[in-house]
């Protein structure tokens, strides 16, 4: 059982500085030698006024799972008595947990306080806003009091050395006095906690014991980054030789484009923000046709509004293209700041007509770094569009990655010969119409048409034979196989570990190469008695794909675990759902959440 | 253009006997001008990209040497932007119709004018949709009734004014029948560093409701006007 500490840091979006606290806290722990994964930032599709909470899971072993639906420590930065973080998450606070909140606007009600105390929860009211404003004359630093309190109560970074160094790096450009003041503010948070703890050392014991135990397991020997999926995908792209990016801002892909804009110019690359997705992807196609590797980050609405037609063009004209779809809840505008896995069907279709293209799915933030590099190689090798599916949890979530991992996983699948105009050789007529292979001239000749279509799909057969990866099966093949893809992978893996510890014969298959699907991969892995497909959409999109794969045994029967309420899967709910389905093979599905 | 002359701009291109344009189509003259200008401008076919839009005019990509590109409807200027940005050594040309450029491609048009890439755009303006057989086009005048109604009579787009308003740095208008003048303008566009928008009246003899709009009709009604505005580098004309 993984030892894990869940910390929730919340406040009003933009106003209360929760983001800075979460990021700093994550970095402090990463530098200290721990592993931190931050769930997507639970932000609203608005700029100001809505509540926002950051959920971080801290472990001393690497893990991208968020664990059970439970909170050990809650830090509420909202001082207005709105206390939205408490309202949203207090019910999940575990026995023996800790609640720190800004009491400048008033304390929590007596009933709430007594309810917390009955669960042995340590309550630490701190007048952070008042202290920052009146004593330090720096109201904006009130969130850093929260950071100090958090580290203090959990026993992290006792002397403040790591925090101090981070503050130095962050605020150095604003001058020594700002750095010093922030350090003092953080220290004040620690002191306030010490005072609050006097006479209360038996409460909050469970959370504090967990944090001490995790802290003891730290290993600061290697350098680690605390980085988002978007950040690490941008890194992977640049590493793979991507020198062009184009896109239109869309949640949750804007940050990927922004990271590319940060890094590409230094390697003579170019980033273009289109006036729409359509303009962006067309510019990218032009760049790819002219011979450079390009990346187009988008999400569902961008894919459908602007790109579907161009995917068909890239397939027909055989132009390499890498599109990253960071899925969010749909359909239509949907829930722009919530994760989902519901674009699968449309990206598998790709475009109108018979489209020869490849769909891949990242299973974690760490994996997305490797996968995007693979995508560029596959695009050049098979001269077709590659759609990399990630999701908001991966794109906007953050994880700890060691620098040595990033260095060691620079893919070298080789460079393909690139046919680019202007460097001698044959002149081409590239077109989205059906065409003669040699000349590129338009044709409707039946024999030529058939030959070209067969040729395009032969590339897909070649891909299946040479490059399509089988699903990852960490527990081998068992009579009951649980299938998943994308960000739920770590959570589902942990759930199955738990079940196996209880003696159940369950296995796991994590798919990353979603389309085309290799019939042999499916048959070998899933020719078993029960197949349970766990995914974040309402209709079981991947289950439908699996059932469509030809199988000598006459098709696969699947059961589904579905969640589409905007929240990610938790380990406990997945384990419960699997138990239910295992015991009732005729049961079609379990719908979680809501 | 004699097919038997040794001409680098005929290599890799369909011979004129296979060009699928109606007799009298304005685009034949456009091709004459392109070839002459490419020769006089000493362009290298290896480094010349000719992007055709969707429509009759876009077929031109197969009728001339060099590299050809054909994408989706309305996208020509955006593909051109990407190509020009990726390899500044290429000579990038777009030949698209008024529908491709000013209806479905209006966004590309505005965006590309704003960006000012080193691309030369010739719009075959025949004021009608030819390939789809006669619908009204954004540059169609309000005076005539087209064969097929597609919408109520909206105001026509004024391409030159629009181009200047959104930042185009070279704007010209020609009539394809005057091949010599077209060649001059194409050569001037080649010398210009940046985007060149050239609106080219190229009559459709089959679907334009006023069948008499042929080269001669345009010649009678037009005059050569040379106006040059030197704009500041922040370039908005007020």
Interface residues (C-beta under 8 A of the other chain):
Chain A: X244 X246 X270 X272 X274 X275 X276 X278 X279 X282 X283 X284 X285 X286 X287 X288 X289 X290 X291 X292 X309 X310 X313 X317 X420 X421 X422 X423 X424 X427 X428 X429 X430 X431 X432 X433 X439 X440 X441 X442
Chain B: X11 X12 X14 X45 X46 X47 X49 X59 X61 X62 X65 X66 X67 X68 X69 X70 X71 X72 X75 X78 X79 X80 X81 X82 X83 X84 X85 X86 X87 X89 X90 X107 X108 X110 X111 X114
